[in-house]
Amino acid sequence: MIRAVIIDDERNSRDIISLMLNKYCPEIEAVSSAANCREGIEQIRLHKPQLVFLDLEMPDGTGFDVLAGAYDATFEAIFVTAFEKRFLHTIRLSEVELILKPIDKESLLQAVSAVTARIQRPHRQERYDVLLSNFGKPAGEMRQLVLPAAEGEENVVSVEDICYLEGLTEKTVFYLADGTALHSPRPFRYYTELFAAMRFFQVNNHQMVQLPHIQKIDQDEHRLWLRNKTMLEVTERRKKELSAIWKQS
């Protein structure tokens, strides 16, 4: 049985999560709940749960404050929020689970399945280190990124080290400045949306570059060269916008 604590300032939300866990997730027992960050940290220390459902915004802080306040505890987290956009970027970079209110069965089961698999393995804190490190940084500032890998493993990379990424069938490959290539099972579109607010530009249907890594753009041949000597094709409709943005970066 997996012990869980539910932290949410709305009593109705706490009750709904508890009822849905009882109905759809018999392997999880909600042992306690809390209505704010301070009480949540106290309940985590008291019950030592393996899983915490965390509201993102509460009267006395955020779910990130709970993570920081209970950092020495070992648990997996599922964020629950009615406001997708405000913290979505930070959460996606760290690969931490997120459920939107109103909660539906499919979203709950998907998130629970992901964290249950992690609980069965030796606990690793990297994704939460990345989450807390990225929290509060402006969108344009370089951050860290968690890349899921095979068999539940994950890689942590600095975003500034990514030269470009390439979408392949059902996965994305990241090419780093040191020559490393890392594979993620997530689709290319997922990352183009994630990096849209950062210093990246999609040059064709399956490749996206980080602007500071561009060394030269050939307008006539529709190509660009990266500082690591890699050559990429640039589509006709994207080359003009790329040149303008690159000169300003």
C-alpha positions in Angstrom: 0.0 0.0 0.0 1.3 3.5 -1.0 0.7 6.1 1.7 -0.4 9.5 0.3 -1.0 13.0 1.8 -3.3 15.4 0.0 -2.5 19.2 0.3 -5.0 21.6 -1.1 -6.6 24.7 0.3 -10.1 23.7 -1.0 -11.8 21.1 1.0 -13.9 20.0 -1.9 -10.7 19.3 -3.9 -9.2 17.3 -1.1 -12.4 15.2 -0.8 -12.6 14.6 -4.5 -9.0 13.3 -4.7 -9.6 11.1 -1.7 -12.8 9.6 -3.2 -11.3 9.1 -6.6 -8.3 7.3 -5.0 -10.6 5.0 -3.1 -12.6 4.2 -6.2 -9.9 3.9 -8.9 -6.5 3.5 -7.1 -6.9 0.8 -4.3 -3.1 0.6 -4.0 -3.0 4.1 -2.6 -4.2 5.1 0.9 -4.8 8.7 1.7 -3.5 8.8 5.3 -3.9 12.6 5.8 -4.7 15.9 4.3 -3.8 19.6 4.8 -5.3 23.0 3.8 -2.1 25.0 3.4 1.7 24.8 3.0 2.6 24.9 6.7 0.2 22.2 7.6 1.2 20.2 4.6 4.9 20.2 5.6 3.8 19.1 9.1 1.8 16.2 7.8 4.6 15.1 5.5 7.0 15.0 8.4 4.4 13.2 10.6 3.2 10.5 8.2 6.3 10.1 5.9 4.1 9.5 2.8 5.5 8.0 -0.5 3.2 10.2 -2.5 1.9 13.8 -2.1 -0.8 15.4 -4.0 0.1 19.1 -4.1 -2.0 22.1 -5.0 0.1 24.6 -6.8 -1.3 27.8 -5.3 -2.4 28.2 -1.6 -2.9 31.2 0.7 0.5 30.9 2.3 2.6 29.8 -0.6 2.9 27.3 -3.5 3.5 23.6 -3.9 7.1 24.5 -4.6 7.4 25.9 -1.1 6.1 22.6 0.3 8.7 20.7 -1.6 11.4 23.0 -0.4 10.2 22.9 3.2 10.0 19.1 3.2 13.1 18.6 1.1 14.7 16.1 3.4 11.7 13.8 3.1 11.5 11.2 0.4 8.3 11.1 -1.7 6.9 11.5 -5.2 4.7 14.4 -6.0 1.7 15.0 -8.2 0.8 18.7 -8.7 -2.9 19.5 -8.9 -4.0 22.9 -10.3 -6.8 24.8 -12.0 -4.3 27.2 -13.6 -2.3 25.4 -16.3 -0.1 28.2 -17.7 1.5 29.9 -14.8 3.8 27.1 -13.7 3.4 24.7 -16.6 6.8 25.6 -18.2 8.7 24.9 -14.9 6.9 21.6 -14.3 7.4 20.3 -17.8 11.1 21.0 -17.7 11.4 18.8 -14.6 9.1 15.9 -15.8 7.0 16.1 -12.6 3.4 14.9 -12.9 0.6 17.5 -13.2 -3.2 17.0 -13.1 -5.6 19.8 -14.1 -8.8 20.5 -12.2 -11.5 19.4 -12.5 -9.8 16.0 -12.2 -10.8 13.2 -14.5 -10.3 9.5 -14.1 -7.9 9.2 -17.0 -5.5 12.0 -15.9 -5.5 10.6 -12.3 -4.7 7.0 -13.4 -2.0 8.2 -15.8 -0.2 10.3 -13.1 -0.6 7.6 -10.5 0.8 5.0 -12.8 3.9 7.2 -13.5 4.7 7.9 -9.9 4.0 4.3 -8.8 6.6 3.1 -11.2 9.1 5.5 -9.7 8.2 4.5 -6.2 9.1 0.9 -7.0 12.6 1.9 -8.0 15.4 3.4 -5.8 14.4 7.0 -5.2 16.2 9.7 -7.2 15.8 13.3 -6.3 17.1 14.9 -9.5 13.7 15.9 -11.0 12.8 17.8 -7.8 16.3 19.4 -7.7 15.6 20.6 -11.3 12.1 21.8 -10.4 13.3 23.9 -7.4 16.3 25.2 -9.3 14.1 26.4 -12.2 11.3 27.8 -10.1 11.1 31.6 -10.2 13.5 32.0 -13.1 12.2 34.1 -16.1 11.3 32.2 -19.2 14.3 33.4 -21.2 16.9 32.4 -18.6 18.8 29.2 -19.1 17.6 26.3 -17.0 18.0 22.6 -16.5 16.0 19.9 -18.3 15.1 16.4 -17.3 15.0 14.0 -20.2 13.3 10.6 -19.6 15.3 7.7 -20.9 14.8 3.9 -21.2 13.8 1.7 -18.3 12.8 4.6 -16.1 16.2 6.3 -16.2 16.5 10.0 -16.8 19.2 12.5 -17.8 19.6 16.0 -16.5 21.1 18.5 -18.9 21.6 22.3 -18.9 19.4 23.9 -21.6 22.3 26.1 -22.7 24.3 23.0 -23.7 21.6 21.9 -26.3 22.8 22.7 -29.8 19.7 21.3 -31.5 17.0 18.7 -31.3 15.6 16.4 -33.9 12.2 14.7 -34.1 12.3 11.0 -35.2 9.5 8.5 -35.2 7.9 8.6 -31.7 11.0 10.1 -30.1 13.3 13.2 -30.0 17.1 13.3 -30.1 19.0 16.0 -28.3 22.4 16.9 -29.6 24.6 18.6 -27.0 27.7 20.9 -27.4 30.0 18.1 -26.2 28.9 15.8 -28.9 26.6 13.7 -26.8 23.2 12.6 -28.3 20.4 11.9 -25.8 17.1 10.2 -26.7 13.7 11.1 -25.2 10.5 9.1 -25.8 8.5 12.3 -25.9 7.5 13.6 -29.4 9.2 16.5 -31.1 6.1 18.7 -30.9 6.1 18.4 -27.1 9.6 20.1 -27.0 8.9 22.7 -29.7 6.1 24.0 -27.5 8.3 23.8 -24.4 11.1 25.7 -25.9 9.0 28.3 -27.8 9.5 30.9 -25.1 13.3 30.3 -24.9 16.2 31.0 -27.4 15.2 28.2 -29.8 13.9 28.3 -33.3 12.4 25.6 -35.4 14.2 25.6 -38.7 12.3 22.8 -40.5 9.6 20.2 -39.8 11.8 18.1 -37.6 14.7 20.1 -36.3 15.0 23.0 -33.8 18.2 24.9 -33.0 19.3 27.0 -30.1 20.2 30.5 -31.4 23.5 31.1 -29.6 24.9 27.8 -31.2 24.4 29.1 -34.7 27.7 30.2 -36.4 26.5 31.1 -39.9 23.3 31.3 -42.0 23.6 30.9 -45.8 20.6 32.7 -47.2 21.1 31.4 -50.8 21.4 27.7 -50.0 18.8 27.7 -47.2 21.3 26.2 -44.7 22.9 27.1 -41.4 26.0 25.9 -39.6 26.3 25.4 -35.9 29.4 26.1 -33.9 30.0 22.4 -33.7 30.2 22.3 -37.6 26.8 20.6 -38.0 24.9 21.7 -41.1 21.1 22.0 -41.0 18.5 22.8 -43.7 16.3 25.9 -43.2 12.9 26.0 -45.0 12.2 28.9 -47.3 9.4 30.3 -45.2 11.4 30.2 -42.0 14.8 31.6 -43.2 13.9 35.3 -43.1 12.4 35.2 -39.6 15.4 33.1 -38.4 17.9 35.6 -39.7 16.1 38.5 -38.0 15.8 36.7 -34.7 19.4 35.4 -34.8 20.9 38.9 -35.3 19.0 40.2 -32.3 20.0 37.3 -30.0 
